[in-house]
């Protein structure tokens, strides 16, 4: 009798183990399916390397600035300079100025490192009203400023 109970317990454990493995495989498959869907997740961009046109490392994406009315990404916030978080400077880079290189998991920006030092930036602990510097930011990165007709109508 004890042998039958042990045998049933072993079979029960094996069935549970097979179900757990099958379920884990399903979760792994669905995660892969989501990653291959072509969507761009903010979590994938956070910390992503940004490379200049000359191949130099410019910094990493620290944050994204979303337009609450339109719902799109206005700026990617690039962290540049400093050492171990000290002396870092942030730059609001227009989303249109960046080119995504998904194969190499990086963003490309048509700016040289030496030129980035002159870009309009801000202290990471003191974020400005980016809408006030919008024309200057877009001009620096040589990207057409979107929504000019929207701001003219609002005035």
Secondary structure by P-SEA (a helix, b strand, c coil): caaaaaaaaaaaaaaaaaaaaaaaaaaaaaaaaaaacccccccccccbbbbcccccccbbbcbbbbccccccccbbbbbcccccccbbbbbbcccccccccccccbbbbcccaaaaaaccccccccccccccaaaaaaaaacccccaaaaaaaac
